[in-house]
Amino acid sequence: MVDQITDKLGRPIRDLRLSVTDRCNFRCDYCMPKEIFGDDYVFLPKDELLTFEEMERITRVYTLLGVKKVRITGGEPLLRRNLYQLIARLNEIDGIEDIGLTTNGLLLKKHGQKLYDAGLRRINVSLDAIDDEVFQAINNRDIKASTILQQIDYACSIGFKVKVNVVIQKGVNDDQIIPMVRYFKEKNITVRFIEFMDVGNDNGWDFSKVVSKDEMLEVIEQEFNIMPVRPKYYGEVAKYYRHKDNGALFGLITSVSESFCSTCTRARLSSDGKFYGCLFSEVDGFDVKALLRNGATDEELERQFRALWRVRNNRYSDERTEQTVVNRKRKKINMNYIGG
């Protein structure tokens, strides 16, 4: 039986984000810059990662607190061997109504069919440009946008519902907004543009690099006839708009200019098994893996998860100012450990 709980700011828990690996085959500057994550970078050994059995157990306990949705993240989650087995396990859990996966898309043709057969239906593909040269400059792996577009077409062809996520940086890929709206409108695929965030400590973020939602919307409205769409549910992070001529959707995620902390319902498990209450959390999360491997019962896990949520008061984006970012007083967890 679900006993819905809330945190110190009255926010319920609805979503669980599971990072299955800290590894990635891209080296995007805003997430895993190649200067830091070089060829000799040491990632987590296998025994430090949560097993699929542990993730399944954690998820089952979280459903008792109100979790209904699970999102699989990384790093790049398709680098985790036999990921389809985790999807199959999660699909068997009573109370889980939705499972999604966030990926850079490069390995969808290799793994997509097994994931679909295991019950996965929704995929978010991170693609920060539609121009090959711009995209290659961002991913630092010489991977063309056209390659990812082919992977997206494949995913759609076998039945996946695909959304595309684009992190916009001023002077880097803001010229890609209109071409991407046009391309995905014709494909009837929802594309979502995300304001550049100061996740982690290594991406060189500052306010001058942010293209705000209002700025993006102004550019889009000059080219397309659109109308706003009402939110579908509490805590929806994107503000959606519909093309009046064909009904295709696109979204804007206002992670900087209009914080959505007040409706955040997400608990996060890092790839090494630590709980975080916020994407911008400090490095020292609560070690759930240690609790599991020291023999905790489901009842003990449930009590701990309740306690962690009830004391949660994270609202970093509400509190973000130029001064707090410049001072860098907090060592934040890197995105490759807890996903986006």
C-alpha positions, 0 to 999 in steps of 0.5 A, spaced: 500 500 500 502 506 498 503 511 503 504 518 499 510 522 503 512 529 502 519 533 503 520 539 507 517 543 501 511 539 501 513 536 494 511 528 493 515 523 490 513 520 484 520 519 479 526 515 480 532 516 476 537 510 476 544 511 473 546 505 471 553 507 469 558 513 469 561 511 462 560 515 456 562 514 449 561 522 448 565 527 451 561 533 451 564 539 454 558 541 458 558 534 461 564 530 460 569 535 457 575 531 454 580 535 458 578 532 464 575 525 462 581 523 458 583 516 455 586 515 462 580 517 466 578 511 471 571 510 471 568 506 476 569 498 477 564 493 476 563 491 483 562 498 485 556 499 480 549 497 483 547 490 480 540 490 476 537 486 482 539 491 487 536 496 482 530 492 482 529 491 489 530 499 491 525 501 485 520 496 489 521 499 495 520 506 492 513 504 490 511 504 497 513 511 497 509 513 491 514 512 485 510 511 479 515 513 474 523 510 473 528 513 468 534 510 466 540 514 465 548 514 465 553 516 463 551 513 457 546 507 459 546 503 453 554 502 455 551 497 461 551 490 458 545 487 458 541 493 460 534 490 457 534 485 463 533 491 467 528 493 463 524 487 464 525 486 471 522 493 472 516 492 468 514 486 473 514 491 479 507 493 481 506 500 481 511 502 476 507 506 470 512 508 466 519 507 464 523 511 460 531 512 458 535 517 456 541 516 451 545 519 446 542 514 441 549 512 438 547 504 440 540 504 438 540 500 432 545 495 436 540 494 442 534 497 441 530 491 439 532 487 445 530 494 449 523 494 446 522 487 447 523 487 454 518 493 455 521 499 454 517 504 450 519 511 451 526 514 449 529 521 450 535 522 445 540 527 447 542 531 440 545 538 441 545 540 433 543 537 427 549 540 423 554 535 422 560 539 424 557 543 429 555 536 433 562 533 432 565 540 435 560 538 441 561 531 442 568 531 441 568 524 438 567 526 431 560 523 431 556 526 426 549 528 427 546 524 421 548 518 424 544 519 430 538 521 426 539 515 423 538 511 429 532 515 431 529 513 425 530 506 427 528 507 434 521 510 431 520 504 426 520 499 431 515 503 435 519 507 440 516 514 442 522 518 441 523 525 444 529 529 442 533 533 448 538 539 446 542 543 450 543 550 448 549 554 449 550 561 446 555 562 441 555 554 440 549 551 437 544 557 438 543 557 431 541 550 431 534 552 434 530 553 427 533 547 423 531 543 429 524 545 430 523 545 422 526 538 422 523 534 427 516 538 426 516 534 419 518 528 423 512 529 428 518 528 433 518 532 440 524 536 440 525 540 447 530 545 448 534 546 455 537 552 458 544 551 459 545 549 466 551 549 471 551 541 473 557 539 476 564 543 476 567 542 470 563 545 464 565 552 465 558 555 466 556 562 467 550 566 465 553 569 459 552 562 456 545 561 457 540 562 452 533 563 456 526 560 454 524 567 452 529 568 447 528 561 444 521 562 444 522 569 440 526 566 435 521 560 434 515 565 433 518 569 428 518 562 423 513 558 426 505 559 427 505 556 434 500 556 440 502 554 448 500 547 451 497 546 458 501 542 462 499 534 463 501 533 470 504 536 476 512 537 476 512 537 468 519 540 467 518 542 459 513 548 457 510 545 451 508 548 444 504 546 438 505 547 431 498 550 429 498 547 422 500 539 423 500 539 431 507 537 432 510 539 439 516 542 441 518 544 448 522 549 452 526 547 459 527 553 463 532 550 468 535 557 469 530 562 467 524 560 471 526 554 476 521 548 477 524 546 484 517 547 487 514 542 483 520 537 483 518 530 485 525 526 483 529 522 487 536 520 484 540 514 485 547 515 482 551 509 478 555 507 485 549 507 489 548 513 492 541 517 493 541 525 491 535 529 492 537 534 486 541 534 480 545 540 483 547 536 490 553 536 493 558 530 492 556 526 499 550 523 497 547 517 502 550 511 501 544 506 499 549 501 496 552 500 503 546 499 506 543 494 501 550 490 502 550 490 509 544 486 509 538 491 510 531 488 510 526 491 505 523 495 512 529 498 513 530 500 506 523 503 506 524 507 513 531 510 510 528 512 504 522 515 507 527 519 512 531 521 506 525 524 503 522 527 509 528 532 510 529 533 503 529 541 502 533 542 495 532 548 491 538 550 488 535 553 482 531 557 486 537 560 490 542 560 484 545 567 483 551 570 479 555 570 486 553 563 488 556 560 482 562 564 482 564 563 489 563 555 487 562 554 495 559 547 493 562 541 490 557 538 486 556 531 483 558 531 476 552 529 471 555 523 468 554 519 475 547 521 476 544 523 469 540 529 467 
